């Protein structure tokens, strides 16, 4: 792997704001972001991601190649939280296993954007519909997590599983609802709709992302001390599972003949972990799970690992097999 490409990943302004937020906490600065604003940043990012994904999907159409890539994305979004749950359940209780499995089964939009920047740097083409793939990979892990929570906590609650309520909560979860709604709006309005919204949700995206990551850096640094609670098993999980998940995605992408750029983005999405949609959903829907475990693992371990080592590593593997 080239050291220059590794550094180019890190020397990205929004990423640097993330580390600036962490540094502020470590140096005991009084830097804070007023609490209503991080929620606004989250809503903005969800709308922007959904709209852009819908627009890209309307532009590319639903050809066989597009459906193949989207199908693999959804398959990985379903597969990863399932086997992650059973691995985690060997050491943790059901609630924390569900929350962490859902976190690692979903994706990180920021990692995805960093990966696109990486591909542009090395002049590798990718399908615009991969933005839609990213959007589709947000929700399945939340749904699976809530279903698993209902199934595997049934014995302790002595209550019948209320599937209507579970599915309603899963699909009408604020994050999922907003993301899917924005995707449908983006698909319905196409190019004309996207261009009318682009000044706010396209041009300013990285600026809002920098604010969001600055706050995430502050939160992550404050949570990093809680990693002591996670222990060696969970920290190892947060470092090893991204590589395992990405490797499975690369094998599937090779088998189904995805392009090099699409294979890389699928691997990166599969190897990333959510710190926007899923933590918000778990906090609302599985309050018994400890946010001090799943948030620091995704934000303070997996995210830095992916943007520094994971991105060049996944591309190195793909470039080796596709050449």
Rosetta blueprint (number, residue, H / E / L):
1 X L
2 X L
3 X H
4 X H
5 X H
6 X H
7 X H
8 X H
9 X H
10 X H
11 X L
12 X L
13 X H
14 X H
15 X H
16 X H
17 X H
18 X H
19 X H
20 X H
21 X H
22 X H
23 X H
24 X H
25 X H
26 X H
27 X L
28 X L
29 X L
30 X L
31 X L
32 X L
33 X L
34 X L
35 X H
36 X H
37 X H
38 X H
39 X H
40 X H
41 X H
42 X H
43 X H
44 X H
45 X H
46 X H
47 X H
48 X H
49 X H
50 X H
51 X H
52 X H
53 X H
54 X H
55 X H
56 X H
57 X H
58 X H
59 X H
60 X H
61 X L
62 X L
63 X L
64 X H
65 X H
66 X H
67 X H
68 X H
69 X H
70 X H
71 X H
72 X H
73 X H
74 X H
75 X H
76 X H
77 X H
78 X H
79 X H
80 X H
81 X H
82 X H
83 X H
84 X H
85 X H
86 X H
87 X H
88 X H
89 X L
90 X L
91 X L
92 X L
93 X L
94 X H
95 X H
96 X H
97 X H
98 X H
99 X H
100 X H
101 X H
102 X H
103 X H
104 X H
105 X H
106 X L
107 X L
108 X L
109 X H
110 X H
111 X H
112 X H
113 X H
114 X H
115 X H
116 X H
117 X H
118 X H
119 X H
120 X H
121 X H
122 X L
123 X L
124 X L
125 X L
126 X L
127 X L
128 X L
129 X L
130 X H
131 X H
132 X H
133 X H
134 X H
135 X H
136 X H
137 X H
138 X H
139 X H
140 X H
141 X H
142 X H
143 X H
144 X H
145 X H
146 X H
147 X H
148 X H
149 X H
150 X H
151 X H
152 X H
153 X L
154 X H
155 X H
156 X H
157 X H
158 X L
159 X L
160 X L
161 X L
162 X L
163 X H
164 X H
165 X H
166 X H
167 X H
168 X H
169 X H
170 X H
171 X H
172 X L
173 X L
174 X H
175 X H
176 X H
177 X H
178 X H
179 X H
180 X H
181 X H
182 X H
183 X H
184 X H
185 X H
186 X H
187 X H
188 X H
189 X H
190 X H
191 X H
192 X H
193 X H
194 X H
195 X H
196 X H
197 X H
198 X H
199 X H
200 X H
201 X H
202 X H
203 X H
204 X L
205 X H
206 X H
207 X H
208 X H
209 X H
210 X H
211 X H
212 X H
213 X H
214 X H
215 X H
216 X H
217 X H
218 X H
219 X H
220 X H
221 X H
222 X H
223 X H
224 X H
225 X L
226 X L
227 X H
228 X H
229 X H
230 X H
231 X H
232 X H
233 X H
234 X H
235 X H
236 X H
237 X H
238 X H
239 X H
240 X H
241 X H
242 X H
243 X H
244 X H
245 X H
246 X H
247 X H
248 X H
249 X H
250 X H
251 X H
252 X H
253 X H
254 X H
255 X H
256 X L
257 X L
258 X L
259 X L
260 X H
261 X H
262 X H
263 X H
264 X H
265 X H
266 X H
267 X H
268 X H
269 X H
270 X H
271 X H
272 X L
273 X L
274 X L
275 X L
276 X L
277 X H
278 X H
279 X H
280 X H
281 X H
282 X H
283 X H
284 X H
285 X H
286 X L
287 X L
288 X L
289 X L
290 X L
291 X H
292 X H
293 X H
294 X H
295 X H
296 X H
297 X H
298 X H
299 X H
300 X H
301 X H
302 X H
303 X H
304 X H
305 X H
306 X H
307 X H
308 X H
309 X H
310 X H
311 X H
312 X H
313 X H
314 X H
315 X H
316 X H
317 X H
318 X H
319 X H
320 X H
321 X H
322 X H
323 X L
